[in-house]
Amino acid sequence: MGIITGLIDLVLMLFELAVIVHFVISLVKPASNKWIELLNSIVEPVLKPVRKLLVEKLPAKYQTFDWSHLVLIVVVAIIRIIL
């Protein structure tokens, strides 16, 4: 594994971790602070198109749960495997 590939893998792994933390925080809904705002600014721009796609493609009975975090984690994991 080259240095660039290793660095990209590290960034993707940290992003995966950020998505997981964002999911847990979205369930708990704590008071907003600078760390939560930072996490939102990192994860939300990527989650928004995934949510839009899922709303268009999923049947209504499956839209009661926000699947975007899971879909994003799977996509990032696949990218990490390919690299």
C-alpha positions in Angstrom: 0.0 0.0 0.0 1.4 3.3 -1.0 1.6 6.4 1.1 -1.2 8.1 -0.8 -3.5 5.1 -0.7 -2.8 4.7 3.0 -3.6 8.4 3.6 -6.9 8.1 1.6 -7.8 4.9 3.6 -7.1 6.8 6.9 -9.3 9.7 5.8 -12.1 7.4 4.8 -11.8 5.4 8.0 -12.1 8.7 10.0 -15.1 9.7 7.9 -16.8 6.4 8.6 -16.2 7.0 12.3 -17.6 10.5 12.0 -20.8 9.1 10.3 -21.2 6.5 13.1 -20.8 9.2 15.8 -23.2 11.5 13.9 -25.8 8.7 13.8 -25.5 8.1 17.6 -25.7 11.8 18.3 -28.8 12.1 16.1 -30.5 9.5 18.2 -29.6 11.2 21.5 -30.2 14.8 20.3 -28.0 16.6 22.8 -27.8 20.4 23.0 -25.9 21.9 20.2 -22.2 22.9 20.8 -19.2 23.6 18.6 -18.2 19.9 18.3 -21.6 18.8 17.1 -21.7 21.7 14.7 -18.3 20.6 13.4 -19.5 17.1 13.0 -22.6 18.3 11.2 -20.6 20.4 8.8 -18.5 17.3 7.9 -21.2 14.7 7.6 -24.4 16.5 6.5 -23.2 17.6 3.1 -22.6 14.0 2.1 -25.7 12.7 3.8 -28.1 15.1 2.2 -27.8 13.7 -1.4 -28.0 10.1 0.0 -31.2 11.0 1.9 -32.7 12.6 -1.3 -31.9 9.5 -3.3 -33.4 7.2 -0.7 -36.6 9.3 -0.5 -37.0 9.0 -4.3 -36.2 5.3 -4.5 -37.4 3.6 -1.3 -41.1 2.7 -0.8 -42.9 4.7 1.8 -43.0 1.9 4.3 -39.2 1.8 4.6 -38.9 5.6 5.0 -39.8 5.6 8.7 -36.1 5.1 9.5 -33.2 7.2 8.2 -31.2 4.7 6.2 -28.7 7.3 4.9 -26.1 6.7 7.6 -26.0 2.9 6.9 -25.9 3.4 3.1 -23.1 5.9 3.4 -21.1 3.6 5.7 -21.5 0.7 3.3 -20.4 2.9 0.3 -17.3 4.2 2.1 -16.5 0.6 3.2 -16.7 -0.6 -0.4 -14.5 2.3 -1.5 -11.9 1.3 1.2 -12.0 -2.3 0.0 -11.4 -1.3 -3.6 -8.4 0.9 -2.6 
